[in-house]
């Protein structure tokens, strides 16, 4: 990705995070990036394609890390699942507002082509998550479970808590004036809970 293209992507992430997909126009993007609309069209074609590029880029970054975890022969399968939980929390909190916009797009499904593209991108990383769980079952470390539901439990719990300040506040009732998304105790509590849940759900010796 060229420096100019990367600059437009970074600016777009900030605008989409702040204003949402619908609330961000090509004119807004061009003005904030200090380029003309023709340049954005040249690199991306449409606002939908720009959004897709952002999702693809962030997904690729995550996939590289996940592939390293999957291929690490020194880690047990449950250790890999626990690392997956840590990475998922880090990813969501790093760009929480953008993830909120992304989840809204997926749920509303106003743009079927964009939604289908996002689904394809998500599926690639989902296969890596599944590979870790299936590896644990084949090695005899894990019980037989539905990998898709296990992944949905992890991702769904993290999204439910960390994509809404209201929900996060209801679950944890943080101290007044404390941003729950910056509270390391809350982050640790969610991670520890999911790790414990996965050990109970997956490990054979918990039967």
N, CA, C and O of each residue as an XYZ file, in Angstrom:
828
protein
N       0.846     -1.191      0.000
C       0.000      0.000      0.000
C       0.884      1.244      0.000
O       1.780      1.365      0.835
N       0.640      2.175     -0.933
C       1.441      3.391     -1.011
C       1.195      4.275      0.203
O       0.200      4.117      0.910
N       2.118      5.211      0.435
C       1.976      6.114      1.586
C       0.688      6.917      1.499
O      -0.009      7.093      2.498
N       0.369      7.407      0.295
C      -0.843      8.218      0.116
C      -2.097      7.379      0.369
O      -3.034      7.828      1.030
N      -2.102      6.161     -0.163
C      -3.253      5.270      0.033
C      -3.412      4.923      1.510
O      -4.524      4.912      2.037
N      -2.288      4.638      2.174
C      -2.320      4.316      3.608
C      -2.818      5.506      4.418
O      -3.541      5.336      5.400
N      -2.428      6.714      4.005
C      -2.879      7.932      4.687
C      -4.395      8.073      4.580
O      -5.064      8.386      5.565
N      -4.935      7.843      3.388
C      -6.384      7.936      3.192
C      -7.100      6.903      4.059
O      -8.130      7.201      4.665
N      -6.557      5.698      4.116
C      -7.148      4.631      4.932
C      -7.172      5.029      6.407
O      -8.184      4.844      7.083
N      -6.069      5.572      6.907
C      -5.994      5.964      8.322
C      -6.978      7.082      8.648
O      -7.616      7.071      9.701
N      -7.097      8.044      7.742
C      -8.059      9.132      7.936
C      -9.483      8.579      7.903
O     -10.331      8.976      8.702
N      -9.735      7.665      6.977
C     -11.070      7.076      6.849
C     -11.462      6.309      8.109
O     -12.616      6.362      8.533
N     -10.516      5.601      8.703
C     -10.800      4.870      9.946
C     -11.296      5.834     11.021
O     -12.267      5.552     11.723
N     -10.619      6.971     11.138
C     -11.004      7.959     12.153
C     -12.386      8.536     11.872
O     -13.194      8.689     12.788
N     -12.663      8.856     10.603
C     -13.963      9.450     10.259
C     -15.097      8.440     10.402
O     -16.149      8.762     10.955
N     -14.893      7.231      9.912
C     -15.924      6.200     10.060
C     -16.189      5.926     11.542
O     -17.334      5.728     11.949
N     -15.129      5.916     12.337
C     -15.272      5.664     13.772
C     -16.079      6.760     14.452
O     -16.875      6.497     15.354
N     -15.862      7.987     14.007
C     -16.518      9.143     14.624
C     -17.942      9.342     14.117
O     -18.854      9.603     14.902
N     -18.132      9.217     12.797
C     -19.405      9.590     12.175
C     -20.232      8.418     11.661
O     -21.379      8.601     11.253
N     -19.660      7.216     11.678
C     -20.360      6.069     11.102
C     -20.209      6.031      9.593
O     -19.687      6.968      8.990
N     -20.664      4.956      8.990
C     -20.538      4.823      7.533
C     -21.440      5.826      6.824
O     -20.997      6.549      5.931
N     -22.707      5.865      7.229
C     -23.669      6.769      6.588
C     -23.284      8.231      6.779
O     -23.499      9.058      5.892
N     -22.716      8.545      7.936
C     -22.410      9.937      8.253
C     -21.104     10.448      7.691
O     -20.731     11.594      7.940
N     -20.402      9.621      6.940
C     -19.125     10.019      6.346
C     -19.259     10.057      4.833
O     -19.527      9.034      4.203
N     -19.073     11.232      4.249
C     -19.177     11.370      2.790
C     -17.794     11.335      2.150
O     -16.779     11.497      2.828
N     -17.769     11.125      0.854
C     -16.505     11.151      0.113
C     -15.875     12.541      0.210
O     -14.652     12.679      0.250
N     -16.721     13.560      0.246
C     -16.215     14.927      0.381
C     -15.534     15.112      1.741
O     -14.478     15.738      1.835
N     -16.148     14.560      2.791
C     -15.545     14.614      4.129
C     -14.180     13.934      4.130
O     -13.211     14.457      4.681
N     -14.120     12.766      3.508
C     -12.877     11.996      3.452
C     -11.786     12.757      2.717
O     -10.642     12.816      3.166
N     -12.156     13.341      1.575
C     -11.181     14.082      0.774
C     -10.652     15.289      1.540
O      -9.451     15.559      1.542
N     -11.564     16.011      2.192
C     -11.171     17.201      2.943
C     -10.244     16.841      4.106
O      -9.213     17.483      4.303
N     -10.612     15.824      4.865
C      -9.811     15.436      6.031
C      -8.450     14.876      5.632
O      -7.466     15.054      6.350
N      -8.394     14.199      4.488
C      -7.136     13.595      4.036
C      -6.269     14.571      3.250
O      -5.103     14.291      2.969
N      -6.849     15.727      2.894
C      -6.091     16.708      2.115
C      -5.844     16.268      0.684
O      -4.814     16.591      0.091
N      -6.808     15.522      0.129
C      -6.699     15.065     -1.263
C      -8.007     15.398     -1.965
O      -8.966     15.834     -1.327
N      -8.049     15.194     -3.279
C      -9.312     15.408     -3.971
C     -10.081     14.091     -4.099
O      -9.520     13.007     -3.941
N     -11.377     14.214     -4.388
C     -12.229     13.030     -4.479
C     -11.750     12.097     -5.581
O     -11.869     10.877     -5.465
N     -11.208     12.674     -6.651
C     -10.723     11.853     -7.767
C      -9.637     10.878     -7.313
O      -9.565      9.749     -7.797
N      -8.792     11.323     -6.380
C      -7.726     10.441     -5.896
C      -8.306      9.276     -5.088
O      -7.843      8.142     -5.206
N      -9.315      9.561     -4.271
C      -9.959      8.484     -3.506
C     -10.618      7.491     -4.455
O     -10.532      6.278     -4.262
N     -11.283      8.026     -5.490
C     -11.909      7.160     -6.489
C     -10.868      6.317     -7.219
O     -11.112      5.154     -7.538
N      -9.709      6.914     -7.480
C      -8.635      6.205     -8.188
C      -8.151      5.009     -7.368
O      -7.956      3.918     -7.904
N      -7.961      5.219     -6.080
C      -7.441      4.151     -5.226
C      -8.501      3.122     -4.834
O      -8.211      1.929     -4.740
N      -9.733      3.591     -4.607
C     -10.738      2.697     -4.018
C     -12.016      2.536     -4.840
O     -12.713      1.531     -4.697
N     -12.328      3.487     -5.680
C     -13.527      3.392     -6.505
C     -14.770      3.930     -5.818
O     -15.415      4.843     -6.334
N     -15.112      3.382     -4.668
C     -16.312      3.794     -3.944
C     -16.031      3.831     -2.441
O     -15.017      3.319     -1.966
N     -16.946      4.443     -1.717
C     -16.817      4.475     -0.255
C     -16.910      3.060      0.316
O     -16.227      2.724      1.284
N     -17.765      2.236     -0.299
C     -17.902      0.850      0.151
C     -16.584      0.092      0.001
O     -16.187     -0.662      0.889
N     -15.907      0.302     -1.138
C     -14.632     -0.387     -1.380
C     -13.547      0.109     -0.418
O     -12.676     -0.658     -0.007
N     -13.607      1.381     -0.067
C     -12.664      1.928      0.909
C     -12.889      1.265      2.267
O     -11.936      0.864      2.935
N     -14.145      1.154      2.664
C     -14.482      0.509      3.935
C     -14.018     -0.947      3.924
O     -13.466     -1.444      4.906
N     -14.250     -1.613      2.808
C     -13.826     -3.013      2.655
C     -12.308     -3.143      2.768
O     -11.801     -4.091      3.368
N     -11.589     -2.182      2.185
C     -10.125     -2.193      2.251
C      -9.643     -2.091      3.692
O      -8.684     -2.755      4.085
N     -10.321     -1.249      4.478
C      -9.956     -1.094      5.894
C     -10.151     -2.413      6.637
O      -9.276     -2.852      7.383
N     -11.301     -3.035      6.425
C     -11.592     -4.306      7.094
C     -10.573     -5.362      6.675
O     -10.076     -6.125      7.504
N     -10.270     -5.397      5.387
C      -9.291     -6.364      4.854
C      -7.916     -6.154      5.482
O      -7.247     -7.109      5.877
N      -7.506     -4.888      5.566
C      -6.186     -4.567      6.105
C      -6.064     -4.993      7.564
O      -5.075     -5.611      7.959
N      -7.076     -4.658      8.357
C      -7.039     -5.002      9.780
C      -7.149     -6.513      9.979
O      -6.536     -7.075     10.886
N      -7.927     -7.155      9.131
C      -8.068     -8.600      9.215
C      -6.757     -9.299      8.879
O      -6.396    -10.293      9.508
N      -6.051     -8.774      7.886
C      -4.761     -9.352      7.500
C      -3.748     -9.251      8.639
O      -2.983    -10.183      8.888
N      -3.755     -8.109      9.324
C      -2.841     -7.929     10.457
C      -3.123     -8.973     11.536
O      -2.204     -9.567     12.101
N      -4.404     -9.182     11.807
C      -4.802    -10.164     12.815
C      -4.445    -11.577     12.355
O      -4.009    -12.406     13.153
N      -4.635    -11.842     11.062
C      -4.385    -13.187     10.553
C      -2.912    -13.575     10.689
O      -2.600    -14.723     11.008
N      -2.019    -12.637     10.450
C      -0.581    -12.908     10.579
C      -0.252    -13.360     12.002
O       0.507    -14.306     12.209
N      -0.841    -12.663     12.979
C      -0.600    -13.014     14.384
C      -1.219    -14.373     14.707
O      -0.604    -15.200     15.380
N      -2.436    -14.594     14.222
C      -3.117    -15.861     14.489
C      -2.369    -17.047     13.886
O      -2.275    -18.110     14.500
N      -1.840    -16.856     12.680
C      -1.095    -17.936     12.026
C       0.132    -18.319     12.848
O       0.500    -19.491     12.925
N       0.758    -17.317     13.458
C       1.911    -17.588     14.325
C       1.495    -18.431     15.524
O       2.207    -19.349     15.929
N       0.332    -18.105     16.087
C      -0.179    -18.865     17.237
C      -0.514    -20.299     16.820
O      -0.139    -21.252     17.503
N      -1.217    -20.444     15.702
C      -1.616    -21.771     15.222
C      -0.398    -22.664     14.995
O      -0.429    -23.857     15.297
N       0.667    -22.082     14.463
C       1.854    -22.858     14.082
C       2.844    -23.077     15.226
O       3.836    -23.786     15.058
N       2.584    -22.479     16.377
C       3.507    -22.605     17.507
C       3.371    -23.989     18.150
O       2.391    -24.264     18.842
N       4.348    -24.846     17.921
C       4.289    -26.222     18.415
C       4.569    -26.326     19.917
O       4.336    -27.375     20.517
N       5.063    -25.258     20.518
C       5.363    -25.282     21.947
C       4.116    -25.021     22.799
O       4.095    -25.326     23.991
N       3.082    -24.456     22.177
C       1.864    -24.126     22.913
C       0.872    -25.281     22.859
O       0.730    -25.940     21.829
N       0.188    -25.520     23.972
C      -0.914    -26.481     23.960
C      -2.108    -25.822     23.277
O      -2.128    -24.607     23.084
N      -3.090    -26.621     22.917
C      -4.268    -26.064     22.245
C      -5.018    -25.087     23.143
O      -5.506    -24.063     22.664
N      -5.117    -25.386     24.435
C      -5.836    -24.476     25.337
C      -5.060    -23.174     25.496
O      -5.664    -22.110     25.631
N      -3.734    -23.243     25.484
C      -2.931    -22.016     25.534
C      -3.175    -21.163     24.296
O      -3.195    -19.935     24.373
N      -3.359    -21.817     23.160
C      -3.637    -21.096     21.916
C      -5.001    -20.412     21.976
O      -5.154    -19.274     21.530
N      -5.981    -21.110     22.526
C      -7.311    -20.514     22.689
C      -7.228    -19.304     23.619
O      -7.845    -18.271     23.358
N      -6.469    -19.436     24.694
C      -6.321    -18.328     25.644
C      -5.627    -17.140     24.990
O      -5.984    -15.990     25.248
N      -4.649    -17.411     24.158
C      -3.979    -16.318     23.435
C      -4.937    -15.674     22.449
O      -4.908    -14.459     22.253
N      -5.779    -16.476     21.832
C      -6.782    -15.969     20.905
C      -7.718    -14.991     21.615
O      -8.082    -13.956     21.056
N      -8.102    -15.319     22.835
C      -8.975    -14.443     23.627
C      -8.284    -13.106     23.889
O      -8.886    -12.048     23.711
N      -7.031    -13.155     24.309
C      -6.270    -11.928     24.574
C      -6.177    -11.060     23.325
O      -6.360     -9.845     23.391
N      -5.892    -11.685     22.191
C      -5.752    -10.943     20.932
C      -7.072    -10.311     20.515
O      -7.093     -9.182     20.024
N      -8.171    -11.032     20.708
C      -9.478    -10.510     20.308
C      -9.855     -9.287     21.141
O     -10.381     -8.309     20.609
N      -9.588     -9.341     22.437
C      -9.870     -8.193     23.309
C      -9.005     -7.003     22.903
O      -9.499     -5.879     22.803
N      -7.721     -7.246     22.671
C      -6.806     -6.175     22.258
C      -7.272     -5.535     20.956
O      -7.256     -4.312     20.817
N      -7.689     -6.368     20.004
C      -8.101     -5.867     18.691
C      -9.327     -4.972     18.799
O      -9.372     -3.897     18.201
N     -10.315     -5.413     19.558
C     -11.553     -4.638     19.687
C     -11.304     -3.322     20.420
O     -11.810     -2.280     20.003
N     -10.538     -3.355     21.498
C     -10.305     -2.141     22.279
C      -9.396     -1.150     21.559
O      -9.490      0.057     21.782
N      -8.515     -1.659     20.694
C      -7.615     -0.775     19.957
C      -8.390      0.163     19.034
O      -8.049      1.339     18.905
N      -9.434     -0.362     18.395
C     -10.252      0.450     17.485
C     -11.725      0.215     17.798
O     -12.500     -0.183     16.928
N     -12.099      0.462     19.037
C     -13.447      0.120     19.491
C     -14.533      0.796     18.671
O     -15.519      0.157     18.303
N     -14.367      2.079     18.380
C     -15.406      2.813     17.660
C     -15.567      2.296     16.234
O     -16.682      2.214     15.719
N     -14.447      1.947     15.600
C     -14.558      1.408     14.243
C     -15.239      0.041     14.268
O     -16.047     -0.262     13.390
N     -14.925     -0.777     15.254
C     -15.566     -2.090     15.361
C     -17.065     -1.937     15.579
O     -17.855     -2.760     15.115
N     -17.450     -0.886     16.285
C     -18.871     -0.631     16.509
C     -19.562     -0.316     15.183
O     -20.655     -0.813     14.913
N     -18.923      0.510     14.365
C     -19.460      0.833     13.039
C     -19.533     -0.432     12.189
O     -20.520     -0.670     11.492
N     -18.485     -1.231     12.255
C     -18.427     -2.472     11.480
C     -19.557     -3.420     11.871
O     -20.225     -3.977     11.001
N     -19.773     -3.604     13.159
C     -20.838     -4.492     13.619
C     -22.211     -3.964     13.213
O     -23.109     -4.743     12.891
N     -22.373     -2.648     13.229
C     -23.638     -2.046     12.806
C     -23.900     -2.341     11.337
O     -25.020     -2.686     10.961
N     -22.866     -2.204     10.503
C     -22.994     -2.511      9.077
C     -23.425     -3.954      8.862
O     -24.301     -4.240      8.047
N     -22.801     -4.852      9.600
C     -23.107     -6.278      9.452
C     -24.546     -6.567      9.876
O     -25.249     -7.330      9.213
N     -24.980     -5.964     10.973
C     -26.322     -6.235     11.491
C     -27.418     -5.630     10.614
O     -28.443     -6.268     10.374
N     -27.204     -4.399     10.134
C     -28.229     -3.725      9.336
C     -28.326     -4.290      7.927
O     -29.409     -4.337      7.343
N     -27.190     -4.721      7.382
C     -27.140     -5.326      6.047
C     -27.827     -4.456      4.982
O     -28.580     -4.963      4.151
N     -27.560     -3.156      5.017
C     -28.137     -2.252      4.021
C     -27.420     -2.351      2.682
O     -27.980     -2.014      1.639
N     -26.186     -2.813      2.723
C     -25.370     -2.925      1.507
C     -24.919     -4.377      1.365
O     -23.834     -4.740      1.820
N     -25.751     -5.208      0.733
C     -25.476     -6.653      0.653
C     -24.099     -7.001      0.091
O     -23.456     -7.931      0.577
N     -23.637     -6.270     -0.925
C     -22.330     -6.584     -1.516
C     -21.206     -6.336     -0.510
O     -20.286     -7.143     -0.382
N     -21.291     -5.215      0.198
C     -20.291     -4.901      1.217
C     -20.362     -5.931      2.345
O     -19.336     -6.394      2.844
N     -21.579     -6.279      2.734
C     -21.758     -7.249      3.809
C     -21.170     -8.612      3.432
O     -20.551     -9.284      4.257
N     -21.375     -9.003      2.180
C     -20.842    -10.287      1.709
C     -19.318    -10.271      1.728
O     -18.682    -11.259      2.096
N     -18.737     -9.141      1.327
C     -17.273     -9.009      1.319
C     -16.719     -9.084      2.738
O     -15.703     -9.734      2.984
N     -17.396     -8.413      3.670
C     -16.971     -8.449      5.074
C     -17.062     -9.878      5.614
O     -16.179    -10.337      6.339
N     -18.143    -10.572      5.248
C     -18.314    -11.951      5.689
C     -17.194    -12.858      5.202
O     -16.716    -13.719      5.941
N     -16.778    -12.658      3.954
C     -15.680    -13.449      3.382
C     -14.379    -13.189      4.129
O     -13.610    -14.113      4.395
N     -14.140    -11.933      4.463
C     -12.925    -11.553      5.196
C     -12.932    -12.172      6.593
O     -11.926    -12.724      7.038
N     -14.073    -12.076      7.279
C     -14.201    -12.649      8.623
C     -13.980    -14.165      8.605
O     -13.385    -14.735      9.519
N     -14.473    -14.795      7.541
C     -14.410    -16.255      7.457
C     -12.967    -16.758      7.469
O     -12.677    -17.806      8.046
N     -12.060    -16.006      6.829
C     -10.657    -16.434      6.756
C     -10.060    -16.574      8.157
O      -9.420    -17.577      8.472
N     -10.274    -15.568      8.982
C      -9.754    -15.640     10.350
C     -10.525    -16.662     11.181
O      -9.964    -17.313     12.062
N     -11.808    -16.792     10.890
C     -12.613    -17.784     11.593
C     -12.092    -19.197     11.385
O     -12.169    -20.033     12.286
N     -11.562    -19.462     10.199
C     -11.003    -20.784      9.907
C      -9.776    -21.066     10.767
O      -9.528    -22.210     11.147
N      -9.011    -20.020     11.071
C      -7.843    -20.190     11.941
C      -8.275    -20.478     13.377
O      -7.676    -21.310     14.059
N      -9.322    -19.782     13.830
C      -9.866    -20.063     15.158
C     -10.329    -21.528     15.236
O     -10.038    -22.244     16.194
N     -11.051    -21.936     14.202
C     -11.556    -23.314     14.153
C     -10.409    -24.322     14.168
O     -10.489    -25.364     14.818
N      -9.334    -23.991     13.434
C      -8.190    -24.906     13.333
C      -7.593    -25.203     14.707
O      -7.191    -26.332     14.989
N      -7.541    -24.178     15.556
C      -7.001    -24.365     16.907
C      -7.877    -25.335     17.701
O      -7.370    -26.226     18.381
N      -9.185    -25.154     17.610
C     -10.113    -26.000     18.368
C     -10.114    -27.433     17.826
O     -10.133    -28.394     18.595
N     -10.093    -27.564     16.501
C     -10.073    -28.899     15.894
C      -8.764    -29.629     16.203
O      -8.753    -30.846     16.387
N      -7.671    -28.879     16.257
C      -6.369    -29.457     16.616
C      -6.427    -30.035     18.032
O      -5.910    -31.123     18.287
N      -7.055    -29.303     18.940
C      -7.180    -29.761     20.322
C      -8.003    -31.030     20.436
O      -7.710    -31.900     21.256
N      -9.036    -31.131     19.608
C      -9.873    -32.340     19.622
C      -9.102    -33.535     19.065
O      -9.149    -34.627     19.631
N      -8.396    -33.328     17.960
C      -7.648    -34.422     17.327
C      -6.521    -34.936     18.222
O      -6.196    -36.123     18.196
N      -5.932    -34.050     19.006
C      -4.827    -34.460     19.885
C      -5.321    -35.126     21.169
O      -4.527    -35.676     21.932
N      -6.630    -35.074     21.404
C      -7.191    -35.658     22.616
C      -7.240    -34.703     23.793
O      -7.650    -35.083     24.890
N      -6.822    -33.456     23.568
C      -6.825    -32.460     24.651
C      -8.227    -31.922     24.908
O      -8.592    -31.647     26.051
N      -9.023    -31.770     23.828
C     -10.356    -31.175     23.929
C     -11.461    -32.220     23.767
O     -11.271    -33.272     23.156
N     -12.607    -31.894     24.332
C     -13.831    -32.645     24.063
C     -14.283    -32.319     22.634
O     -13.764    -31.397     22.005
N     -15.243    -33.079     22.140
C     -15.825    -32.770     20.838
C     -16.867    -31.670     21.034
O     -17.860    -31.861     21.735
N     -16.632    -30.532     20.415
C     -17.541    -29.387     20.520
C     -17.767    -28.819     19.125
O     -17.103    -29.212     18.167
N     -18.703    -27.900     19.025
C     -18.932    -27.195     17.763
C     -17.994    -25.991     17.726
O     -18.219    -25.029     18.461
N     -16.946    -26.010     16.892
C     -15.970    -24.912     16.864
C     -16.597    -23.552     16.571
O     -16.187    -22.540     17.140
N     -17.591    -23.531     15.684
C     -18.220    -22.254     15.318
C     -18.913    -21.613     16.513
O     -18.852    -20.397     16.693
N     -19.574    -22.435     17.331
C     -20.261    -21.899     18.507
C     -19.272    -21.458     19.580
O     -19.522    -20.492     20.301
N     -18.151    -22.165     19.682
C     -17.117    -21.761     20.640
C     -16.573    -20.388     20.266
O     -16.451    -19.505     21.114
N     -16.248    -20.218     18.981
C     -15.722    -18.928     18.508
C     -16.770    -17.833     18.692
O     -16.440    -16.720     19.104
N     -18.032    -18.144     18.389
C     -19.109    -17.159     18.558
C     -19.265    -16.750     20.019
O     -19.566    -15.594     20.315
N     -19.061    -17.697     20.930
C     -19.143    -17.394     22.363
C     -18.064    -16.397     22.769
O     -18.330    -15.443     23.500
N     -16.845    -16.628     22.289
C     -15.728    -15.740     22.625
C     -15.934    -14.355     22.025
O     -15.922    -13.348     22.733
N     -16.124    -14.321     20.705
C     -16.248    -13.039     20.000
C     -17.506    -12.296     20.439
O     -17.477    -11.082     20.640
N     -18.613    -13.029     20.589
C     -19.873    -12.403     20.979
C     -19.812    -11.773     22.361
O     -20.331    -10.676     22.569
N     -19.180    -12.464     23.309
C     -19.044    -11.919     24.668
C     -18.210    -10.644     24.660
O     -18.575     -9.650     25.287
N     -17.095    -10.681     23.950
C     -16.205     -9.516     23.889
C     -16.910     -8.330     23.241
O     -16.843     -7.211     23.749
N     -17.586     -8.574     22.116
C     -18.294     -7.487     21.435
C     -19.418     -6.928     22.297
O     -19.601     -5.712     22.369
N     -20.166     -7.803     22.946
C     -21.299     -7.374     23.770
C     -20.845     -6.432     24.882
O     -21.508     -5.435     25.167
N     -19.723     -6.750     25.501
C     -19.249     -5.952     26.639
C     -18.508     -4.697     26.200
O     -18.732     -3.618     26.748
N     -17.628     -4.831     25.216
C     -16.714     -3.732     24.913
C     -17.162     -2.794     23.790
O     -16.496     -1.789     23.537
N     -18.271     -3.095     23.111
C     -18.723     -2.184     22.060
C     -19.816     -1.240     22.539
O     -20.286     -0.397     21.775
N     -20.221     -1.370     23.785
C     -21.236     -0.473     24.340
C     -20.831     -0.033     25.735
O     -20.690     -0.857     26.639
N     -20.646      1.255     25.904
C     -20.286      1.777     27.229
C     -21.411      1.517     28.230
O     -21.162      1.256     29.407
N     -22.648      1.591     27.746
C     -23.796      1.345     28.621
C     -23.782     -0.082     29.154
O     -23.915     -0.311     30.356
N     -23.616     -1.048     28.234
C     -23.584     -2.457     28.639
C     -22.402     -2.727     29.558
O     -22.539     -3.402     30.579
N     -21.250     -2.199     29.191
C     -20.048     -2.401     30.003
C     -20.264     -1.856     31.414
O     -19.856     -2.469     32.400
N     -20.915     -0.691     31.493
C     -21.198     -0.085     32.790
C     -22.184     -0.898     33.610
O     -22.055     -0.993     34.831
N     -23.176     -1.488     32.936
C     -24.163     -2.316     33.632
C     -23.540     -3.600     34.171
O     -23.885     -4.064     35.258
N     -22.623     -4.162     33.398
C     -21.993     -5.424     33.798
C     -21.015     -5.213     34.944
O     -20.953     -6.019     35.872
N     -20.248     -4.121     34.877
C     -19.149     -3.956     35.828
C     -19.298     -2.789     36.796
O     -18.537     -2.700     37.760
N     -20.260     -1.887     36.568
C     -20.437     -0.690     37.401
C     -19.094     -0.090     37.839
O     -18.754     -0.123     39.022
N     -18.336      0.457     36.884
C     -17.026      1.030     37.218
C     -17.165      2.265     38.096
O     -18.255      2.821     38.234
N     -16.062      2.686     38.684
C     -16.069      3.882     39.526
C     -16.484      5.096     38.701
O     -16.187      5.185     37.510
N     -17.169      6.022     39.348
C     -17.622      7.229     38.660
C     -16.422      7.970     38.071
O     -15.404      8.170     38.734
N     -16.569      8.369     36.818
C     -15.499      9.111     36.155
C     -14.441      8.235     35.513
O     -13.530      8.741     34.858
N     -14.553      6.918     35.695
C     -13.571      5.997     35.116
C     -14.103      5.451     33.796
O     -15.216      4.930     33.739
N     -13.310      5.572     32.741
C     -13.686      5.016     31.444
C     -13.515      3.499     31.514
O     -12.391      3.017     31.658
N     -14.613      2.736     31.416
C     -14.502      1.281     31.574
C     -13.600      0.627     30.535
O     -13.034     -0.440     30.772
N     -13.472      1.281     29.376
C     -12.655      0.697     28.310
C     -11.164      0.921     28.541
O     -10.330      0.317     27.867
N     -10.835      1.777     29.482
C      -9.432      2.015     29.820
C      -9.065      1.388     31.163
O      -7.932      1.506     31.629
N     -10.037      0.722     31.773
C      -9.828      0.098     33.077
C      -9.197     -1.282     32.881
O      -9.859     -2.205     32.404
N      -7.939     -1.424     33.242
C      -7.234     -2.694     33.037
C      -7.833     -3.824     33.872
O      -7.726     -4.994     33.504
N      -8.464     -3.474     34.999
C      -9.080     -4.504     35.844
C     -10.271     -5.140     35.130
O     -10.473     -6.352     35.198
N     -11.058     -4.306     34.444
C     -12.205     -4.823     33.695
C     -11.725     -5.695     32.542
O     -12.267     -6.775     32.303
N     -10.722     -5.229     31.840
C     -10.162     -6.001     30.723
C      -9.684     -7.376     31.216
O      -9.970     -8.404     30.603
N      -8.957     -7.368     32.326
C      -8.430     -8.622     32.877
C      -9.563     -9.542     33.331
O      -9.490    -10.761     33.175
N     -10.598     -8.946     33.888
C     -11.719     -9.742     34.382
C     -12.414    -10.481     33.239
O     -12.762    -11.654     33.373
N     -12.612     -9.796     32.123
C     -13.250    -10.418     30.956
C     -12.363    -11.526     30.394
O     -12.837    -12.623     30.097
N     -11.075    -11.229     30.251
C     -10.135    -12.221     29.713
C     -10.073    -13.451     30.614
O     -10.133    -14.582     30.131
N      -9.953    -13.232     31.918
C      -9.863    -14.354     32.858
C     -11.142    -15.190     32.851
O     -11.093    -16.418     32.926
N     -12.286    -14.508     32.758
C     -13.563    -15.231     32.730
C     -13.647    -16.122     31.495
O     -14.015    -17.293     31.596
N     -13.308    -15.572     30.333
C     -13.393    -16.352     29.098
C     -12.395    -17.510     29.091
O     -12.698    -18.590     28.583
N     -11.221    -17.286     29.647
C     -10.240    -18.377     29.737
C     -10.784    -19.509     30.614
O     -10.677    -20.685     30.266
N     -11.366    -19.138     31.750
C     -11.938    -20.145     32.654
C     -13.089    -20.879     31.964
O     -13.202    -22.102     32.058
N     -13.936    -20.125     31.276
C     -15.074    -20.718     30.569
C     -14.602    -21.717     29.516
O     -15.164    -22.806     29.394
N     -13.570    -21.349     28.756
C     -13.059    -22.232     27.709
C     -12.416    -23.483     28.287
O     -12.525    -24.562     27.704
N     -11.752    -23.352     29.419
C     -11.172    -24.540     30.059
C     -12.281    -25.504     30.497
O     -12.159    -26.717     30.324
N     -13.345    -24.966     31.054
C     -14.474    -25.801     31.480
C     -15.173    -26.439     30.277
O     -15.596    -27.593     30.329
N     -15.284    -25.676     29.207
C     -16.013    -26.133     28.022
C     -15.215    -27.120     27.174
O     -15.777    -28.063     26.616
N     -13.904    -26.899     27.080
C     -13.095    -27.642     26.117
C     -12.295    -28.811     26.685
O     -12.220    -29.868     26.060
N     -11.702    -28.633     27.856
C     -10.755    -29.637     28.344
C     -11.439    -30.931     28.785
O     -12.447    -30.912     29.491
N     -10.874    -32.032     28.356
C     -11.450    -33.341     28.676
C     -11.428    -33.629     30.171
O     -12.343    -34.262     30.699
N     -10.390    -33.168     30.849
C     -10.281    -33.488     32.278
C     -11.262    -32.704     33.136
O     -11.249    -32.810     34.362
N     -12.130    -31.900     32.471
C     -13.183    -31.193     33.208
C     -14.524    -31.911     33.091
O     -15.547    -31.400     33.547
N     -14.520    -33.102     32.476
C     -15.766    -33.878     32.368
C     -16.248    -34.306     33.756
O     -17.280    -34.967     33.875
